[in-house]
């Protein structure tokens, strides 16, 4: 992403929507390093291979993928635009970034409760209230992003 200018990112963000984003997302998650037109068509349920080819060629024109001589496409550029900004790669999985914060803060709250319990002091109650509210907000955002992912 370092060799992409801000104007290029704006163009990519404006074009990387709908089915094109769906194809890019599929390629990011693919277990193989390259994918073919028919594989994309079958995996995403497109009506014909030409629909998959159109979106792969759109990604090619954006400079995000390249094509091998065998007709297979592979990702050359990973960009964080639009919805992709909120996801991070974990192996071949794309997970919401908030997931790490949610797990971390929930673990801290559980550890706090194990060590200090609920002793009724104002500081203890305030810490628990703030911890629960923060956990709820982070988990809500994590689930919301998970539901917004293309598939």
MINUFI-843839 format. One record per residue: residue number from 0; residue in three letters; x, y, z of N, C-alpha, C, O, CB in turn. Coordinates in Angstrom, 3 decimals. Glycine has a CB too. Layout:
<nodes>
NODE   seq   type     n.east    n.north       n.up    ca.east   ca.north      ca.up     c.east    c.north       c.up     o.east    o.north       o.up    cb.east   cb.north      cb.up
NODE   NUM    ALA          X          Y          Z          X          Y          Z          X          Y          Z          X          Y          Z          X          Y          Z
...
</nodes>
This chain:
<nodes>
NODE   seq   type     n.east    n.north       n.up    ca.east   ca.north      ca.up     c.east    c.north       c.up     o.east    o.north       o.up    cb.east   cb.north      cb.up
NODE     0    UNK      0.813     -1.171      0.000      0.000      0.000      0.000      0.866      1.247      0.000      0.352      2.333     -0.268     -0.930     -0.009      1.181
NODE     1    UNK      2.118      1.143      0.280      2.981      2.307      0.396      3.203      3.004     -0.945      3.472      4.205     -0.970      4.308      1.903      0.987
NODE     2    UNK      3.097      2.279     -2.059      3.325      2.915     -3.347      2.033      3.400     -4.002      2.025      3.693     -5.197      4.031      1.958     -4.267
NODE     3    UNK      0.942      3.489     -3.239     -0.328      3.977     -3.748     -0.537      5.387     -3.229     -0.464      5.623     -2.023     -1.501      3.046     -3.334
NODE     4    UNK     -0.798      6.332     -4.133     -1.011      7.717     -3.721     -2.427      7.887     -3.173     -3.278      7.009     -3.318     -0.767      8.684     -4.906
NODE     5    UNK     -2.658      9.040     -2.539     -3.980      9.310     -1.978     -5.043      9.373     -3.057     -6.169      8.924     -2.841     -3.966     10.607     -1.195
NODE     6    UNK     -4.703      9.928     -4.223     -5.686      9.992     -5.309     -5.998      8.587     -5.834     -7.142      8.291     -6.180     -5.167     10.890     -6.459
NODE     7    UNK     -4.973      7.722     -5.892     -5.204      6.333     -6.296     -6.112      5.620     -5.301     -6.995      4.858     -5.694     -3.871      5.581     -6.424
NODE     8    UNK     -5.891      5.872     -4.001     -6.729      5.254     -2.976     -8.179      5.722     -3.101     -9.109      4.944     -2.887     -6.186      5.577     -1.577
NODE     9    UNK     -8.362      6.984     -3.444     -9.721      7.508     -3.622    -10.410      6.814     -4.793    -11.589      6.470     -4.713     -9.692      9.037     -3.848
NODE    10    UNK     -9.672      6.613     -5.877    -10.233      5.919     -7.042    -10.556      4.468     -6.678    -11.630      3.962     -7.002     -9.245      5.972     -8.245
NODE    11    UNK     -9.623      3.816     -6.009     -9.835      2.423     -5.605    -11.050      2.326     -4.696    -11.888      1.441     -4.872     -8.585      1.859     -4.893
NODE    12    UNK    -11.154      3.237     -3.717    -12.288      3.192     -2.790    -13.609      3.411     -3.515    -14.613      2.791     -3.164    -12.120      4.242     -1.691
NODE    13    UNK    -13.624      4.275     -4.513    -14.867      4.524     -5.245    -15.257      3.339     -6.130    -16.441      3.132     -6.395    -14.729      5.781     -6.097
NODE    14    UNK    -14.278      2.562     -6.588    -14.545      1.431     -7.476    -14.699      0.090     -6.754    -15.307     -0.840     -7.283    -13.444      1.322     -8.479
NODE    15    UNK    -14.149      0.000     -5.559    -14.142     -1.274     -4.828    -15.402     -1.387     -3.969    -15.367     -1.222     -2.750    -12.866     -1.396     -3.942
NODE    16    UNK    -16.507     -1.673     -4.644    -17.807     -1.792     -3.983    -18.576     -2.934     -4.607    -18.214     -3.436     -5.671    -18.613     -0.474     -4.083
NODE    17    UNK    -19.630     -3.339     -3.943    -20.532     -4.345     -4.493    -19.841     -5.665     -4.801    -19.094     -6.202     -3.983    -21.175     -3.820     -5.738
NODE    18    UNK    -20.105     -6.168     -5.988    -19.570     -7.475     -6.374    -18.056     -7.443     -6.566    -17.384     -8.456     -6.377    -20.239     -7.953     -7.651
NODE    19    UNK    -17.523     -6.286     -6.940    -16.067     -6.177     -7.087    -15.400     -6.359     -5.724    -14.385     -7.048     -5.615    -15.672     -4.803     -7.709
NODE    20    UNK    -15.965     -5.745     -4.690    -15.457     -5.926     -3.326    -15.610     -7.379     -2.903    -14.729     -7.940     -2.253    -16.197     -4.996     -2.334
NODE    21    UNK    -16.722     -7.979     -3.273    -16.956     -9.385     -2.954    -15.874    -10.277     -3.562    -15.386    -11.191     -2.899    -18.339     -9.819     -3.452
NODE    22    UNK    -15.500    -10.025     -4.800    -14.447    -10.804     -5.472    -13.099    -10.560     -4.786    -12.345    -11.503     -4.542    -14.362    -10.428     -6.986
NODE    23    UNK    -12.796     -9.295     -4.475    -11.533     -8.961     -3.811    -11.465     -9.639     -2.438    -10.434    -10.201     -2.066    -11.382     -7.421     -3.663
NODE    24    UNK    -12.563     -9.581     -1.699    -12.636    -10.220     -0.374    -12.398    -11.724     -0.503    -11.671    -12.321      0.291    -14.015     -9.949      0.296
NODE    25    UNK    -13.021    -12.321     -1.514    -12.840    -13.757     -1.741    -11.369    -14.071     -2.010    -10.827    -15.047     -1.492    -13.715    -14.236     -2.922
NODE    26    UNK    -10.739    -13.240     -2.819     -9.330    -13.475     -3.143     -8.441    -13.303     -1.918     -7.463    -14.032     -1.752     -8.875    -12.528     -4.253
NODE    27    UNK     -8.776    -12.340     -1.057     -8.000    -12.152      0.171     -8.100    -13.380      1.076     -7.137    -13.732      1.758     -8.483    -10.902      0.924
NODE    28    UNK     -9.251    -14.023      1.080     -9.484    -15.177      1.939     -9.118    -16.506      1.288     -9.097    -17.535      1.964    -10.918    -15.208      2.351
NODE    29    UNK     -8.832    -16.504      0.003     -8.592    -17.758     -0.725     -7.407    -18.512     -0.133     -6.390    -17.921      0.230     -8.344    -17.478     -2.218
NODE    30    UNK     -7.563    -19.826     -0.046     -6.483    -20.646      0.505     -5.361    -20.803     -0.520     -4.209    -21.043     -0.159     -7.016    -22.034      0.935
NODE    31    UNK     -5.706    -20.665     -1.793     -4.689    -20.740     -2.848     -4.187    -19.332     -3.143     -4.866    -18.349     -2.843     -5.260    -21.411     -4.144
NODE    32    UNK     -3.011    -19.237     -3.724     -2.451    -17.923     -4.018     -3.074    -17.302     -5.263     -2.995    -16.087     -5.442     -0.950    -18.025     -4.191
NODE    33    UNK     -3.692    -18.108     -6.127     -4.334    -17.562     -7.315     -5.683    -18.240     -7.525     -5.911    -19.363     -7.076     -3.433    -17.740     -8.559
NODE    34    UNK     -6.569    -17.530     -8.218     -7.913    -18.054     -8.467     -8.259    -17.878     -9.933     -7.778    -16.956    -10.593     -8.964    -17.349     -7.573
NODE    35    UNK     -9.090    -18.765    -10.429     -9.557    -18.687    -11.800    -10.945    -18.090    -11.880    -11.633    -17.945    -10.869     -9.546    -20.052    -12.437
NODE    36    UNK    -11.351    -17.743    -13.098    -12.650    -17.127    -13.326    -13.781    -18.051    -12.886    -14.697    -17.625    -12.183    -12.811    -16.760    -14.800
NODE    37    UNK    -13.720    -19.295    -13.293    -14.798    -20.243    -12.953    -14.858    -20.510    -11.445    -15.941    -20.677    -10.885    -14.598    -21.573    -13.710
NODE    38    UNK    -13.704    -20.549    -10.797    -13.674    -20.752     -9.346    -14.398    -19.608     -8.642    -15.195    -19.838     -7.733    -12.214    -20.862     -8.837
NODE    39    UNK    -14.120    -18.382     -9.061    -14.775    -17.209     -8.477    -16.275    -17.262     -8.759    -17.089    -17.000     -7.873    -14.161    -15.896     -9.039
NODE    40    UNK    -16.632    -17.600     -9.989    -18.044    -17.665    -10.375    -18.805    -18.671     -9.513    -19.895    -18.373     -9.025    -18.176    -18.039    -11.859
NODE    41    UNK    -18.239    -19.846     -9.328    -18.900    -20.886     -8.529    -18.952    -20.515     -7.045    -19.980    -20.679     -6.388    -18.175    -22.223     -8.703
NODE    42    UNK    -17.826    -20.012     -6.531    -17.749    -19.707     -5.105    -18.699    -18.583     -4.705    -19.254    -18.596     -3.607    -16.329    -19.334     -4.730
NODE    43    UNK    -18.883    -17.615     -5.595    -19.702    -16.455     -5.257    -21.107    -16.524     -5.842    -21.921    -15.624     -5.635    -19.026    -15.203     -5.731
NODE    44    UNK    -21.380    -17.597     -6.572    -22.726    -17.785     -7.104    -23.108    -16.821     -8.214    -24.283    -16.488     -8.368    -23.704    -17.661     -6.009
NODE    45    UNK    -22.129    -16.369     -8.989    -22.427    -15.479    -10.110    -23.141    -16.258    -11.203    -22.966    -17.470    -11.329    -21.134    -14.828    -10.662
NODE    46    UNK    -23.945    -15.557    -11.991    -24.763    -16.211    -13.018    -23.929    -16.789    -14.162    -24.333    -17.767    -14.790    -25.769    -15.227    -13.575
NODE    47    UNK    -22.773    -16.191    -14.435    -21.931    -16.699    -15.522    -20.468    -16.367    -15.251    -20.171    -15.501    -14.428    -22.374    -16.108    -16.883
NODE    48    UNK    -19.557    -17.047    -15.937    -18.139    -16.723    -15.787    -17.808    -15.306    -16.248    -16.849    -14.707    -15.763    -17.301    -17.716    -16.560
NODE    49    UNK    -18.593    -14.765    -17.181    -18.298    -13.417    -17.674    -18.497    -12.361    -16.585    -17.820    -11.333    -16.595    -19.181    -13.092    -18.882
NODE    50    UNK    -19.417    -12.601    -15.649    -19.610    -11.669    -14.529    -18.363    -11.684    -13.650    -17.861    -10.632    -13.255    -20.882    -12.043    -13.693
NODE    51    UNK    -17.871    -12.873    -13.347    -16.646    -12.995    -12.543    -15.474    -12.369    -13.281    -14.668    -11.666    -12.671    -16.343    -14.480    -12.217
NODE    52    UNK    -15.363    -12.612    -14.581    -14.267    -12.045    -15.382    -14.324    -10.524    -15.388    -13.288     -9.863    -15.315    -14.322    -12.577    -16.825
NODE    53    UNK    -15.525     -9.966    -15.476    -15.680     -8.511    -15.466    -15.114     -7.916    -14.178    -14.362     -6.942    -14.217    -17.163     -8.125    -15.624
NODE    54    UNK    -15.476     -8.502    -13.043    -15.003     -7.965    -11.757    -13.520     -8.234    -11.539    -12.833     -7.413    -10.931    -15.807     -8.565    -10.606
NODE    55    UNK    -13.017     -9.352    -12.015    -11.573     -9.610    -11.937    -10.810     -8.618    -12.806     -9.749     -8.138    -12.409    -11.252    -11.059    -12.373
NODE    56    UNK    -11.337     -8.306    -13.981    -10.690     -7.323    -14.849    -10.751     -5.921    -14.255     -9.836     -5.120    -14.447    -11.339     -7.330    -16.228
NODE    57    UNK    -11.823     -5.627    -13.537    -11.920     -4.342    -12.844    -10.831     -4.241    -11.777    -10.190     -3.201    -11.631    -13.323     -4.166    -12.205
NODE    58    UNK    -10.625     -5.332    -11.032     -9.547     -5.360    -10.037     -8.184     -5.257    -10.709     -7.267     -4.637    -10.170     -9.622     -6.644     -9.197
NODE    59    UNK     -8.053     -5.859    -11.876     -6.819     -5.787    -12.652     -6.542     -4.343    -13.072     -5.406     -3.879    -12.976     -6.903     -6.703    -13.893
NODE    60    UNK     -7.565     -3.636    -13.532     -7.387     -2.245    -13.962     -7.087     -1.323    -12.783     -6.453     -0.282    -12.958     -8.636     -1.758    -14.696
NODE    61    UNK     -7.538     -1.696    -11.583     -7.232     -0.906    -10.389     -5.824     -1.188     -9.866     -5.337     -0.480     -8.984     -8.257     -1.192     -9.295
NODE    62    UNK     -5.174     -2.213    -10.403     -3.827     -2.559     -9.976     -3.779     -3.395     -8.712     -2.731     -3.504     -8.076     -3.040     -1.324     -9.771
NODE    63    UNK     -4.904     -3.983     -8.345     -4.958     -4.785     -7.124     -4.622     -6.243     -7.370     -4.170     -6.944     -6.465     -6.323     -4.682     -6.500
NODE    64    UNK     -4.843     -6.701     -8.592     -4.524     -8.083     -8.953     -3.736     -8.082    -10.259     -3.686     -7.085    -10.980     -5.821     -8.945     -9.088
NODE    65    UNK     -3.130     -9.217    -10.537     -2.433     -9.428    -11.804     -2.863    -10.788    -12.327     -3.448    -11.595    -11.604     -0.865     -9.343    -11.636
NODE    66    UNK     -2.565    -11.020    -13.581     -3.012    -12.258    -14.213     -1.807    -13.063    -14.671     -0.868    -12.536    -15.268     -3.950    -11.961    -15.404
NODE    67    UNK     -1.861    -14.366    -14.371     -0.825    -15.278    -14.843     -1.130    -15.656    -16.284     -2.227    -15.405    -16.782     -0.735    -16.545    -13.942
NODE    68    UNK     -0.172    -16.246    -16.934     -0.371    -16.723    -18.292     -1.422    -17.809    -18.393     -1.974    -18.046    -19.467      0.916    -17.227    -18.842
NODE    69    UNK     -1.704    -18.476    -17.268     -2.692    -19.554    -17.256     -4.117    -19.041    -17.117     -5.060    -19.832    -17.101     -2.391    -20.515    -16.133
NODE    70    UNK     -4.285    -17.727    -17.017     -5.612    -17.154    -16.857     -6.055    -17.010    -15.418     -7.185    -16.599    -15.156     -6.593    -17.977    -17.582
NODE    71    UNK     -5.187    -17.341    -14.488     -5.523    -17.209    -13.081     -5.073    -15.844    -12.581     -4.116    -15.259    -13.088     -4.877    -18.338    -12.251
NODE    72    UNK     -5.782    -15.355    -11.578     -5.522    -14.035    -11.016     -4.965    -14.183     -9.608     -5.329    -15.105     -8.878     -6.807    -13.174    -11.006
NODE    73    UNK     -4.079    -13.268     -9.234     -3.518    -13.268     -7.884     -3.410    -11.832     -7.393     -3.251    -10.905     -8.187     -2.129    -13.968     -7.852
NODE    74    UNK     -3.497    -11.658     -6.091     -3.447    -10.319     -5.488     -2.018     -9.790     -5.511     -1.074    -10.479     -5.124     -3.988    -10.346     -4.034
NODE    75    UNK     -1.885     -8.551     -5.974     -0.576     -7.896     -5.978     -0.532     -6.752     -4.972      0.545     -6.337     -4.545     -0.243     -7.375     -7.379
NODE    76    UNK     -1.690     -6.251     -4.600     -1.759     -5.080     -3.726     -2.896     -5.271     -2.731     -4.045     -5.481     -3.121     -1.959     -3.773     -4.551
NODE    77    UNK     -2.569     -5.195     -1.445     -3.588     -5.241     -0.415     -3.841     -3.819      0.044     -2.923     -3.144      0.511     -3.165     -6.157      0.774
NODE    78    UNK     -5.075     -3.358     -0.084     -5.410     -2.004      0.331     -6.441     -2.041      1.446     -7.250     -2.964      1.535     -5.932     -1.183     -0.857
NODE    79    UNK     -6.397     -1.035      2.282     -7.349     -0.901      3.385     -8.226      0.310      3.086     -7.946      1.419      3.541     -6.613     -0.751      4.777
NODE    80    UNK     -9.273      0.089      2.328    -10.227      1.143      1.999    -11.627      0.668      2.354    -11.891     -0.533      2.404    -10.139      1.532      0.496
NODE    81    UNK    -12.514      1.612      2.600    -13.886      1.256      2.916    -13.969      0.324      4.105    -13.314      0.538      5.125    -14.546      0.622      1.724
NODE    82    UNK    -14.772     -0.701      3.969    -14.987     -1.679      5.035    -13.711     -2.431      5.401    -13.563     -2.883      6.536    -16.058     -2.667      4.620
NODE    83    UNK    -12.799     -2.566      4.458    -11.556     -3.306      4.709    -10.687     -2.653      5.775     -9.837     -3.314      6.371    -10.765     -3.436      3.426
NODE    84    UNK    -10.893     -1.347      6.025    -10.120     -0.648      7.064    -10.323     -1.263      8.442     -9.434     -1.226      9.292    -10.505      0.825      7.103
NODE    85    UNK    -11.501     -1.826      8.647    -11.859     -2.318      9.971    -11.553     -3.791     10.175    -11.917     -4.366     11.202    -13.307     -2.080     10.218
NODE    86    UNK    -10.890     -4.403      9.210    -10.555     -5.818      9.300     -9.050     -6.002      9.232     -8.338     -5.203      8.625    -11.244     -6.615      8.182
NODE    87    UNK     -8.582     -7.054      9.858     -7.170     -7.392      9.806     -7.056     -8.872      9.472     -7.943     -9.671      9.775     -6.449     -7.056     11.152
NODE    88    UNK     -5.953     -9.209      8.846     -5.728    -10.591      8.436     -5.176    -11.399      9.606     -4.243    -10.980     10.291     -4.764    -10.655      7.232
NODE    89    UNK     -5.771    -12.554      9.813     -5.310    -13.504     10.818     -5.192    -14.825     10.083     -6.155    -15.587      9.998     -6.291    -13.596     12.076
NODE    90    UNK     -3.997    -15.096      9.548     -3.832    -16.240      8.657     -4.582    -15.973      7.374     -4.334    -14.969      6.707     -4.327    -17.547      9.320
NODE    91    UNK     -5.499    -16.860      7.017     -6.303    -16.611      5.823     -7.666    -16.018      6.166     -8.515    -15.847      5.292     -6.485    -17.899      5.039
NODE    92    UNK     -7.867    -15.707      7.445     -9.128    -15.127      7.890     -9.010    -13.617      7.985     -7.950    -13.081      8.309     -9.549    -15.715      9.240
NODE    93    UNK    -10.104    -12.943      7.700    -10.203    -11.508      7.918    -11.164    -11.316      9.080    -12.335    -11.684      8.992    -10.688    -10.741      6.622
NODE    94    UNK    -10.667    -10.742     10.167    -11.479    -10.558     11.362    -11.542     -9.075     11.710    -10.608     -8.325     11.428    -10.911    -11.375     12.547
NODE    95    UNK    -12.661     -8.652     12.331    -12.762     -7.253     12.745    -11.655     -6.900     13.732    -11.356     -7.672     14.642    -14.137     -6.972     13.369
NODE    96    UNK    -11.053     -5.737     13.546     -9.991     -5.301     14.463    -10.499     -5.181     15.891     -9.760     -5.417     16.847     -9.411     -3.963     14.009
NODE    97    UNK    -11.763     -4.814     16.025    -12.327     -4.667     17.368    -12.358     -5.979     18.143    -12.464     -5.965     19.369    -13.723     -4.106     17.277
NODE    98    UNK    -12.270     -7.095     17.459    -12.295     -8.386     18.136    -11.166     -8.492     19.156    -11.373     -8.997     20.259    -12.195     -9.524     17.119
NODE    99    UNK     -9.980     -8.022     18.799     -8.835     -8.103     19.706     -9.069     -7.237     20.941     -8.772     -7.653     22.061     -7.542     -7.670     18.987
NODE   100    UNK     -9.608     -6.022     20.734     -9.887     -5.130     21.855    -10.995     -5.713     22.739    -10.934     -5.622     23.965    -10.287     -3.728     21.344
NODE   101    UNK    -11.996     -6.307     22.108    -13.108     -6.896     22.862    -12.621     -8.028     23.755    -12.965     -8.097     24.935    -14.193     -7.411     21.908
NODE   102    UNK    -11.822     -8.905     23.180    -11.299    -10.043     23.950    -10.379     -9.548     25.066    -10.453    -10.033     26.195    -10.537    -11.028     23.023
NODE   103    UNK     -9.514     -8.585     24.750     -8.563     -8.073     25.736     -9.293     -7.420     26.909     -8.999     -7.716     28.067     -7.602     -7.064     25.083
NODE   104    UNK    -10.249     -6.529     26.610    -10.949     -5.832     27.681    -11.845     -6.785     28.478    -11.955     -6.653     29.697    -11.782     -4.687     27.107
NODE   105    UNK    -12.475     -7.732     27.808    -13.299     -8.715     28.522    -12.439     -9.564     29.452    -12.843     -9.859     30.577    -14.053     -9.617     27.525
NODE   106    UNK    -11.269     -9.954     28.991    -10.347    -10.730     29.828     -9.911     -9.912     31.036     -9.856    -10.431     32.151     -9.113    -11.178     29.014
NODE   107    UNK     -9.603     -8.641     30.821     -9.205     -7.776     31.941    -10.335     -7.643     32.961    -10.093     -7.657     34.168     -8.796     -6.382     31.425
NODE   108    UNK    -11.570     -7.515     32.471    -12.711     -7.393     33.376    -12.882     -8.678     34.187    -13.130     -8.613     35.391    -14.001     -7.079     32.585
NODE   109    UNK    -12.757     -9.820     33.559    -12.882    -11.104     34.258    -11.782    -11.256     35.300    -12.041    -11.691     36.422    -12.828    -12.275     33.257
NODE   110    UNK    -10.547    -10.896     34.929     -9.430    -10.973     35.882     -9.685    -10.040     37.064     -9.431    -10.404     38.212     -8.086    -10.610     35.189
NODE   111    UNK    -10.189     -8.834     36.779    -10.507     -7.890     37.862    -11.550     -8.494     38.806    -11.413     -8.427     40.028    -11.025     -6.545     37.280
NODE   112    UNK    -12.589     -9.082     38.218    -13.648     -9.671     39.048    -13.135    -10.847     39.871    -13.563    -11.041     41.009    -14.814    -10.127     38.172
NODE   113    UNK    -12.217    -11.637     39.303    -11.653    -12.773     40.037    -10.822    -12.281     41.219    -10.921    -12.829     42.317    -10.788    -13.650     39.103
NODE   114    UNK    -10.004    -11.249     41.000     -9.122    -10.773     42.068     -9.833     -9.906     43.099     -9.550    -10.000     44.293     -7.982     -9.999     41.475
NODE   115    UNK    -10.756     -9.061     42.642    -11.364     -8.096     43.563    -12.824     -8.391     43.884    -13.343     -7.915     44.893    -11.258     -6.718     42.988
NODE   116    UNK    -13.487     -9.165     43.041    -14.888     -9.495     43.291    -15.765     -8.255     43.349    -15.387     -7.185     42.871    -15.019    -10.273     44.582
NODE   117    UNK    -16.919     -8.412     43.930    -17.843     -7.303     44.114    -17.913     -7.011     45.599    -18.677     -7.648     46.323    -19.259     -7.623     43.527
NODE   118    UNK    -17.112     -6.041     46.065    -17.043     -5.777     47.497    -17.912     -4.608     47.943    -17.963     -4.299     49.134    -15.627     -5.516     47.888
NODE   119    UNK    -18.599     -3.950     47.002    -19.545     -2.903     47.375    -18.967     -1.507     47.506    -19.716     -0.551     47.704    -20.172     -3.261     48.640
NODE   120    UNK    -17.644     -1.364     47.398    -17.084     -0.010     47.475    -17.429      0.752     46.204    -17.645      0.155     45.149    -15.544     -0.053     47.685
NODE   121    UNK    -17.477      2.053     46.309    -17.842      2.897     45.166    -16.834      2.743     44.021    -17.215      2.775     42.851    -17.929      4.374     45.597
NODE   122    UNK    -15.558      2.578     44.356    -14.520      2.406     43.332    -14.689      1.073     42.603    -14.528      0.994     41.385    -13.115      2.487     43.967
NODE   123    UNK    -15.011      0.046     43.354    -15.228     -1.277     42.779    -16.438     -1.272     41.852    -16.371     -1.799     40.741    -15.413     -2.320     43.888
NODE   124    UNK    -17.528     -0.688     42.294    -18.743     -0.636     41.479    -18.513      0.193     40.222    -18.945     -0.193     39.136    -19.912     -0.055     42.289
NODE   125    UNK    -17.836      1.329     40.361    -17.551      2.180     39.198    -16.672      1.445     38.185    -16.915      1.516     36.980    -16.864      3.489     39.643
NODE   126    UNK    -15.662      0.748     38.672    -14.777      0.004     37.765    -15.556     -1.071     37.016    -15.353     -1.254     35.816    -13.610     -0.636     38.546
NODE   127    UNK    -16.424     -1.767     37.690    -17.216     -2.822     37.058    -18.202     -2.225     36.047    -18.353     -2.749     34.943    -17.974     -3.640     38.127
NODE   128    UNK    -18.863     -1.143     36.420    -19.814     -0.504     35.498    -19.099     -0.037     34.233    -19.561     -0.316     33.127    -20.521      0.691     36.182
NODE   129    UNK    -17.985      0.665     34.380    -17.248      1.141     33.209    -16.710     -0.020     32.376    -16.726      0.029     31.146    -16.098      2.049     33.640
NODE   130    UNK    -16.237     -1.052     33.049    -15.728     -2.218     32.331    -16.816     -2.928     31.541    -16.596     -3.313     30.392    -15.090     -3.185     33.300
NODE   131    UNK    -17.974     -3.102     32.138    -19.080     -3.771     31.452    -19.563     -2.940     30.275    -19.800     -3.476     29.192    -20.239     -4.035     32.424
NODE   132    UNK    -19.713     -1.630     30.476    -20.166     -0.755     29.385    -19.174     -0.776     28.229    -19.573     -0.878     27.069    -20.357      0.689     29.890
NODE   133    UNK    -17.892     -0.679     28.536    -16.864     -0.702     27.480    -16.879     -2.034     26.736    -16.774     -2.057     25.509    -15.461     -0.449     28.080
NODE   134    UNK    -17.008     -3.139     27.462    -17.072     -4.461     26.820    -18.286     -4.569     25.917    -18.179     -5.062     24.794    -17.107     -5.575     27.875
NODE   135    UNK    -19.440     -4.115     26.389    -20.655     -4.175     25.578    -20.509     -3.370     24.284    -20.912     -3.829     23.215    -21.849     -3.659     26.383
NODE   136    UNK    -19.939     -2.184     24.384    -19.749     -1.344     23.195    -18.812     -2.024     22.206    -19.110     -2.093     21.014    -19.193      0.042     23.587
NODE   137    UNK    -17.683     -2.525     22.693    -16.720     -3.173     21.800    -17.292     -4.438     21.170    -17.088     -4.671     19.979    -15.444     -3.507     22.557
NODE   138    UNK    -18.000     -5.257     21.937    -18.589     -6.470     21.371    -19.692     -6.131     20.372    -19.841     -6.816     19.360    -19.147     -7.363     22.486
NODE   139    UNK    -20.469     -5.075     20.649    -21.499     -4.637     19.711    -20.869     -4.242     18.375    -21.351     -4.646     17.317    -22.300     -3.456     20.297
NODE   140    UNK    -19.797     -3.457     18.423    -19.104     -3.029     17.194    -18.470     -4.210     16.470    -18.481     -4.258     15.240    -18.026     -1.986     17.523
NODE   141    UNK    -17.928     -5.145     17.205    -17.326     -6.333     16.591    -18.381     -7.135     15.832    -18.162     -7.526     14.685    -16.653     -7.219     17.665
NODE   142    UNK    -19.506     -7.375     16.462    -20.582     -8.146     15.829    -21.155     -7.378     14.636    -21.445     -7.971     13.597    -21.702     -8.463     16.853
NODE   143    UNK    -21.320     -6.062     14.784    -21.849     -5.243     13.687    -20.946     -5.333     12.462    -21.429     -5.510     11.344    -21.997     -3.773     14.129
NODE   144    UNK    -19.645     -5.212     12.669    -18.701     -5.322     11.551    -18.717     -6.723     10.941    -18.642     -6.883      9.723    -17.284     -4.974     12.018
NODE   145    UNK    -18.814     -7.720     11.796    -18.838     -9.113     11.304    -20.038     -9.320     10.402    -19.939    -10.009      9.387    -18.875    -10.125     12.484
NODE   146    UNK    -21.179     -8.727     10.762    -22.383     -8.866      9.941    -22.284     -8.080      8.642    -22.940     -8.441      7.664    -23.601     -8.411     10.720
NODE   147    UNK    -21.484     -7.014      8.599    -21.343     -6.192      7.399    -20.357     -6.758      6.387    -20.312     -6.300      5.245    -20.916     -4.811      7.783
NODE   148    UNK    -19.573     -7.738      6.788    -18.581     -8.280      5.863    -19.281     -8.868      4.647    -20.409     -9.349      4.752    -17.705     -9.350      6.557
NODE   149    UNK    -18.621     -8.832      3.497    -19.273     -9.299      2.273    -19.809    -10.732      2.340    -20.904    -10.990      1.839    -18.313     -9.199      1.142
NODE   150    UNK    -19.079    -11.661      2.938    -19.586    -13.033      3.129    -18.757    -13.741      4.150    -19.017    -14.904      4.456    -19.585    -13.824      1.814
</nodes>
